[in-house]
């Protein structure tokens, strides 16, 4: 089931984020780099802030029924214009929402659940008035690039993705809703 994340789910979201973020990381990122990024951006405290931010929408993919279900994945949209001049120059449609986070646990890959989460994410973006969704994906993350292309995204530019030790170069992808 896909549903909006609840305020009390910050810890569960942080756990899913810590388990799935490494899947998107290029080989240049060490375990320490990944741990630092998770601590700086994907902690329970950060998710509590994200959940309270009216400019963000978080959806969860939940297995099971009731409040005891396991979170299998999540997405986070940001509904404000990008601050990065490279992204602003690359985007072709406005207003747009940024798909800041989109992760599904590895045991759900290939199950179709990610497509269900993405469809609900697109519906959420459209309900806020967005005409497009954009995201950044590491240029070495071929699995994610293939998934996004299959779901209507196209590459429109590049951007920097800074971590504590590295500045990675990502593709900017856009999908018109």
Backbone bond lengths (Angstrom), bond angles and torsions (degrees), N, CA, C in turn:
res aa  C-N    CA-C-N  psi(-1)  N-CA   C-N-CA  omega(-1)  CA-C   N-CA-C  phi
1 X - - - 1.442 - - 1.539 108.82 -
2 X 1.311 116.08 137.92 1.468 121.55 174.25 1.514 107.55 -105.65
3 X 1.325 115.80 133.56 1.466 121.12 -179.37 1.521 109.22 -153.45
4 X 1.345 116.72 163.90 1.464 118.93 173.59 1.524 110.45 -63.38
5 X 1.308 116.18 142.33 1.465 120.92 175.45 1.515 108.99 -68.04
6 X 1.334 115.36 150.12 1.462 121.67 -179.44 1.523 110.00 -102.44
7 X 1.328 115.89 154.41 1.464 121.82 -177.33 1.523 112.36 -55.22
8 X 1.312 118.86 -34.88 1.450 121.69 -177.50 1.517 114.75 -82.73
9 X 1.321 117.94 8.21 1.460 120.79 -175.47 1.528 114.17 -102.18
10 X 1.312 117.17 16.47 1.469 119.69 -178.35 1.525 111.78 -58.85
11 X 1.315 118.35 -42.01 1.467 121.22 -178.75 1.525 110.70 -66.33
12 X 1.320 117.28 -42.81 1.464 120.60 179.26 1.530 110.96 -65.33
13 X 1.321 117.13 -39.35 1.466 120.61 177.47 1.527 111.04 -65.13
14 X 1.321 116.70 -41.55 1.466 120.39 178.58 1.528 110.49 -62.92
15 X 1.317 117.15 -36.74 1.467 120.36 178.71 1.522 110.49 -66.15
16 X 1.327 117.31 -45.16 1.476 120.36 177.75 1.525 109.99 -63.02
17 X 1.322 116.96 -41.90 1.467 120.97 -179.97 1.526 111.03 -61.49
18 X 1.319 116.99 -44.63 1.468 120.29 179.98 1.523 111.46 -64.71
19 X 1.332 116.86 -32.41 1.463 120.75 -179.87 1.523 112.84 -78.73
20 X 1.330 117.40 -27.42 1.464 119.66 -173.00 1.524 114.81 -106.39
21 X 1.326 119.06 -27.67 1.459 120.56 -177.82 1.531 112.57 -55.22
22 X 1.328 119.37 -40.89 1.470 118.77 -179.77 1.538 113.98 -58.42
23 X 1.327 117.47 -23.00 1.461 121.16 179.98 1.528 112.15 -64.49
24 X 1.320 116.92 -25.24 1.463 121.91 -176.38 1.520 113.12 -95.97
25 X 1.318 116.67 -2.91 1.464 120.01 -171.82 1.529 112.20 -87.15
26 X 1.325 116.63 139.09 1.461 120.07 177.33 1.529 110.88 -75.06
27 X 1.314 117.23 162.65 1.469 120.70 -179.06 1.525 114.24 -57.95
28 X 1.321 118.75 -24.71 1.467 120.92 -179.61 1.531 112.40 -66.55
29 X 1.326 116.83 -20.42 1.465 119.68 178.51 1.525 109.29 -84.54
30 X 1.309 115.35 124.31 1.460 120.85 178.30 1.528 109.58 -82.80
31 X 1.324 116.01 169.68 1.464 120.59 175.83 1.529 110.24 -58.26
32 X 1.320 116.52 -36.62 1.467 120.17 177.80 1.527 110.86 -66.04
33 X 1.340 117.51 -42.62 1.467 121.23 177.24 1.531 110.24 -58.35
34 X 1.329 115.62 -45.71 1.465 120.74 -178.50 1.518 109.93 -63.95
35 X 1.319 116.70 -46.07 1.464 120.37 178.79 1.518 112.52 -60.49
36 X 1.327 116.25 -41.00 1.466 120.31 178.17 1.527 111.02 -62.95
37 X 1.349 116.76 -43.28 1.455 120.55 -179.27 1.530 110.22 -64.49
38 X 1.322 116.14 -45.03 1.466 120.06 179.07 1.523 109.96 -59.29
39 X 1.324 117.57 -45.88 1.466 121.06 -179.85 1.525 111.42 -63.14
40 X 1.326 117.17 -38.13 1.459 121.24 -175.46 1.523 113.91 -80.50
41 X 1.348 117.92 -26.35 1.467 120.11 -173.38 1.522 115.22 -128.28
42 X 1.326 118.17 -18.53 1.462 120.08 -170.22 1.535 112.92 -125.45
43 X 1.299 116.41 27.01 1.464 121.09 179.68 1.531 110.17 -80.52
44 X 1.317 115.83 167.71 1.466 120.88 175.75 1.521 110.65 -57.28
45 X 1.327 116.96 -40.96 1.469 120.49 -179.98 1.524 111.27 -63.41
46 X 1.326 116.33 -40.98 1.465 119.13 178.74 1.530 110.78 -65.80
47 X 1.334 116.57 -41.87 1.463 117.92 178.95 1.522 111.72 -65.64
48 X 1.314 118.28 -33.77 1.467 120.28 175.08 1.535 109.62 -61.13
49 X 1.334 116.83 -40.78 1.466 120.74 177.53 1.527 110.84 -67.35
50 X 1.333 116.96 -42.78 1.468 120.23 178.99 1.528 110.73 -60.54
51 X 1.336 116.15 -43.51 1.460 120.59 -179.20 1.521 112.23 -64.27
52 X 1.319 117.67 -29.91 1.463 122.11 -179.08 1.528 113.16 -86.20
53 X 1.319 117.44 -9.16 1.460 122.32 -175.09 1.534 110.37 -84.04
54 X 1.331 118.67 115.59 1.468 119.87 -178.78 1.532 113.97 -67.24
55 X 1.321 117.90 -13.19 1.463 121.28 178.57 1.539 111.43 -88.01
56 X 1.330 117.17 5.02 1.463 121.58 -179.65 1.520 110.05 -125.09
57 X 1.321 114.57 148.43 1.462 121.87 171.93 1.514 107.51 -125.67
58 X 1.331 116.04 126.97 1.461 121.40 175.90 1.519 108.99 -116.20
59 X 1.308 114.89 130.17 1.458 121.76 175.39 1.514 108.11 -116.36
60 X 1.334 115.92 149.92 1.456 120.42 176.14 1.519 109.47 -123.40
61 X 1.304 114.07 150.32 1.452 123.77 172.45 1.515 104.89 -105.54
62 X 1.321 116.45 116.24 1.456 121.01 -172.55 1.520 110.18 -118.72
63 X 1.319 115.72 132.08 1.461 121.92 173.37 1.517 108.03 -92.18
64 X 1.305 116.64 147.06 1.457 120.02 178.94 1.506 110.54 86.65
65 X 1.307 115.40 -175.60 1.463 120.78 -177.74 1.515 110.17 -124.90
66 X 1.296 115.31 161.51 1.462 121.11 178.50 1.503 111.54 71.79
67 X 1.328 115.59 -163.13 1.456 120.26 -176.49 1.526 112.55 -83.37
68 X 1.331 117.46 -2.78 1.460 119.88 -178.57 1.507 113.65 -95.82
69 X 1.322 117.95 10.10 1.451 120.72 -178.26 1.523 112.27 -69.49
70 X 1.322 115.13 156.77 1.468 122.52 178.57 1.517 108.87 -93.75
71 X 1.335 117.33 132.72 1.461 120.64 176.14 1.524 108.41 -76.16
72 X 1.315 115.48 121.82 1.458 122.68 -178.03 1.518 111.32 -98.83
73 X 1.328 116.90 -23.11 1.454 121.01 -179.49 1.510 110.64 -170.54
74 X 1.328 114.74 174.25 1.461 119.37 179.37 1.520 109.56 -158.16
75 X 1.316 114.29 160.52 1.464 120.90 172.14 1.525 107.90 -135.68
76 X 1.328 114.80 153.03 1.463 120.01 176.11 1.523 108.63 -137.33
77 X 1.311 114.67 123.12 1.456 122.66 174.54 1.518 109.88 -102.06
78 X 1.332 115.88 144.61 1.464 122.04 171.80 1.525 106.24 -118.26
79 X 1.323 115.89 124.43 1.465 121.53 -171.90 1.523 113.19 -101.87
80 X 1.319 117.17 33.42 1.463 120.75 176.90 1.529 108.30 -118.47
81 X 1.325 117.72 155.14 1.465 119.56 178.83 1.528 111.06 -61.74
82 X 1.315 117.13 145.64 1.467 119.34 178.93 1.521 111.19 -66.42
83 X 1.331 115.32 146.82 1.465 120.97 177.85 1.523 111.51 -90.81
84 X 1.308 117.67 -21.63 1.458 122.44 -176.71 1.529 110.13 -72.98
85 X 1.353 118.31 121.13 1.468 120.31 -178.23 1.527 113.38 -61.82
86 X 1.336 117.38 -31.61 1.474 119.36 177.22 1.522 111.42 -64.72
87 X 1.323 115.84 -40.56 1.465 120.03 179.40 1.517 109.67 -68.31
88 X 1.321 116.92 -45.83 1.472 120.24 178.80 1.529 111.27 -55.61
89 X 1.306 116.52 -41.11 1.465 120.50 -179.38 1.523 111.76 -70.96
90 X 1.316 117.06 -28.72 1.461 120.78 -175.38 1.529 113.37 -82.11
91 X 1.314 117.28 -35.11 1.462 120.13 -174.43 1.520 111.05 -66.90
92 X 1.335 115.11 141.27 1.462 120.36 -176.50 1.521 112.86 -106.35
93 X 1.328 117.81 -14.16 1.460 121.40 -175.87 1.530 109.07 -133.21
94 X 1.322 115.58 136.68 1.458 121.85 176.09 1.517 109.11 -136.54
95 X 1.301 119.62 151.55 1.456 126.54 -4.92 1.525 111.45 -71.91
96 X 1.316 114.71 154.18 1.458 120.00 177.64 1.523 109.08 -136.89
97 X 1.317 114.57 155.28 1.462 121.51 175.21 1.517 108.17 -108.86
98 X 1.322 115.49 144.59 1.464 120.08 177.11 1.522 109.32 -88.98
99 X 1.307 116.90 128.08 1.456 122.01 170.04 1.523 105.77 -85.06
100 X 1.325 114.46 89.92 1.453 122.14 -172.70 1.523 112.47 -74.88
101 X 1.333 116.13 -35.87 1.456 121.46 -179.31 1.523 108.32 -138.95
102 X 1.320 115.56 137.08 1.467 120.96 174.39 1.518 107.21 -154.99
103 X 1.321 115.81 103.81 1.461 120.67 -175.65 1.520 111.00 -139.72
104 X 1.315 114.75 142.14 1.456 122.95 175.14 1.519 107.14 -131.64
105 X 1.326 116.26 138.63 1.467 120.27 -179.72 1.531 110.38 -57.43
106 X 1.326 116.63 147.33 1.469 119.92 -177.11 1.526 113.90 -56.80
107 X 1.331 118.56 -33.38 1.463 119.38 -178.42 1.526 112.39 -70.46
108 X 1.320 117.98 -8.25 1.468 121.79 176.37 1.527 112.06 -103.23
109 X 1.331 117.71 -4.57 1.471 119.58 178.20 1.524 109.34 -61.49
110 X 1.325 115.49 137.74 1.454 120.96 178.62 1.519 114.38 82.16
111 X 1.322 117.78 0.53 1.468 121.24 -176.38 1.527 113.22 -90.46
112 X 1.321 117.40 -12.06 1.460 121.28 -174.29 1.524 113.36 90.96
113 X 1.327 117.27 -8.84 1.459 120.09 -178.94 1.526 112.27 -66.40
114 X 1.323 117.56 -35.57 1.468 120.20 178.36 1.530 110.39 -63.06
115 X 1.329 117.26 -37.47 1.468 120.01 178.26 1.530 110.09 -65.16
116 X 1.317 116.94 -38.04 1.463 120.99 178.63 1.533 110.05 -65.18
117 X 1.336 116.35 -44.13 1.469 120.31 178.11 1.525 110.59 -63.18
118 X 1.321 117.06 -41.65 1.460 119.95 -178.78 1.528 111.41 -66.16
119 X 1.327 117.57 -40.68 1.469 120.54 178.20 1.528 110.63 -60.79
120 X 1.327 116.98 -42.94 1.465 120.29 178.08 1.527 110.81 -66.56
121 X 1.322 116.60 -34.21 1.464 121.13 177.70 1.524 110.23 -65.86
122 X 1.319 117.14 -42.51 1.471 120.51 176.26 1.536 110.43 -61.32
123 X 1.330 117.00 -43.50 1.470 120.51 179.02 1.530 110.72 -61.00
124 X 1.327 116.38 -40.92 1.462 120.68 179.10 1.526 110.62 -63.66
125 X 1.328 117.00 -44.97 1.469 120.52 178.47 1.529 110.47 -60.06
126 X 1.320 116.23 -46.45 1.466 120.09 -179.31 1.520 110.96 -61.98
127 X 1.325 117.13 -36.04 1.467 119.89 -178.48 1.529 112.50 -67.10
128 X 1.328 117.86 -17.01 1.465 121.39 177.65 1.531 111.58 -92.92
129 X 1.330 116.44 -1.64 1.455 120.56 -178.94 1.517 114.37 99.97
130 X 1.326 117.41 -1.07 1.471 119.76 178.67 1.527 109.66 -65.62
131 X 1.315 115.40 142.41 1.465 121.81 175.79 1.523 111.46 -103.59
132 X 1.344 115.32 -8.60 1.467 120.62 179.30 1.522 108.49 -155.00
133 X 1.321 114.85 163.83 1.464 123.07 173.14 1.517 106.56 -125.85
134 X 1.336 116.27 138.81 1.456 119.95 176.73 1.524 108.76 -128.19
135 X 1.313 115.80 161.08 1.459 122.14 178.69 1.513 108.91 -155.60
136 X 1.335 114.69 168.28 1.462 119.39 170.94 1.520 107.43 -118.80
137 X 1.318 115.29 144.85 1.458 121.39 179.55 1.523 107.98 -139.41
138 X 1.312 115.83 137.47 1.461 120.09 -179.06 1.524 110.32 -59.36
139 X 1.315 115.66 140.02 1.465 119.65 -176.41 1.533 113.05 -66.62
140 X 1.335 118.10 -12.56 1.465 120.92 176.85 1.532 112.59 -98.90
141 X 1.312 118.08 -3.13 1.466 121.42 -178.12 1.530 109.30 -90.05
142 X 1.319 115.06 77.51 1.456 120.95 -175.02 1.531 112.59 -67.16
143 X 1.329 117.39 -35.67 1.467 120.27 178.87 1.526 110.43 -59.85
144 X 1.319 116.74 -47.64 1.466 120.19 179.99 1.527 110.54 -65.79
145 X 1.314 117.40 -41.47 1.466 119.88 179.45 1.529 111.01 -59.27
146 X 1.323 116.77 -41.88 1.470 121.51 179.21 1.537 109.95 -64.39
147 X 1.331 116.76 -44.40 1.462 120.97 178.83 1.525 110.66 -59.66
148 X 1.321 116.81 -48.38 1.461 119.75 -177.99 1.526 111.80 -65.92
149 X 1.326 117.96 -39.45 1.470 120.34 177.38 1.535 110.27 -61.87
150 X 1.320 116.45 -40.67 1.462 120.99 178.92 1.528 110.94 -63.12
151 X 1.319 116.41 -24.15 1.460 121.62 -178.11 1.524 113.11 -103.87
152 X 1.318 116.81 22.17 1.455 121.20 169.49 1.516 117.18 92.02
153 X 1.328 118.44 4.20 1.460 120.06 177.18 1.523 109.68 -81.22
154 X 1.333 115.22 148.91 1.462 120.46 173.05 1.519 108.62 -133.11
155 X 1.318 115.31 150.00 1.461 121.03 -179.71 1.518 109.02 -74.47
156 X 1.355 115.46 128.95 1.460 120.29 179.97 1.523 112.70 -122.81
157 X 1.329 117.73 -8.05 1.458 119.23 -179.21 1.510 112.70 177.77
158 X 1.336 115.00 -164.27 1.463 123.72 -179.44 1.526 108.86 -133.96
159 X 1.325 115.45 161.16 1.458 120.90 175.10 1.523 109.40 -158.26
160 X 1.336 115.55 159.93 1.463 121.01 174.27 1.520 109.35 -83.19
161 X 1.337 115.00 144.87 1.463 122.59 173.69 1.519 106.42 -125.04
162 X 1.339 117.17 95.36 1.468 119.88 -175.55 1.523 112.01 -79.76
163 X 1.312 115.11 138.65 1.459 122.38 169.62 1.525 105.73 -119.10
164 X 1.300 117.29 -178.74 1.467 119.64 -178.05 1.526 112.05 -60.03
165 X 1.339 117.64 -37.66 1.456 121.44 -174.15 1.528 113.21 -110.55
166 X 1.304 117.27 -24.95 1.465 121.76 -172.93 1.523 111.03 -125.03
167 X 1.321 114.90 156.95 1.455 120.88 165.69 1.520 105.30 -118.50
168 X 1.335 114.79 108.56 1.460 120.88 -179.43 1.520 109.16 -88.47
169 X 1.302 115.67 158.34 1.459 120.98 179.54 1.524 107.67 -110.83
170 X 1.312 116.22 121.08 1.461 122.51 -177.85 1.517 111.24 -111.02
171 X 1.330 114.74 156.05 1.455 121.00 167.40 1.530 107.96 -82.43
172 X 1.321 117.33 146.44 1.453 123.44 170.58 1.530 106.24 -102.11
173 X 1.318 115.83 123.33 1.462 121.95 179.82 1.525 108.64 -114.82
174 X 1.323 115.86 148.39 1.452 121.22 -178.37 1.527 108.82 -135.77
175 X 1.329 115.69 142.35 1.469 120.91 173.81 1.513 107.98 -132.04
176 X 1.312 116.02 125.64 1.460 121.55 176.63 1.521 107.77 -78.88
177 X 1.323 115.39 136.24 1.471 120.49 -178.59 1.508 111.58 -86.12
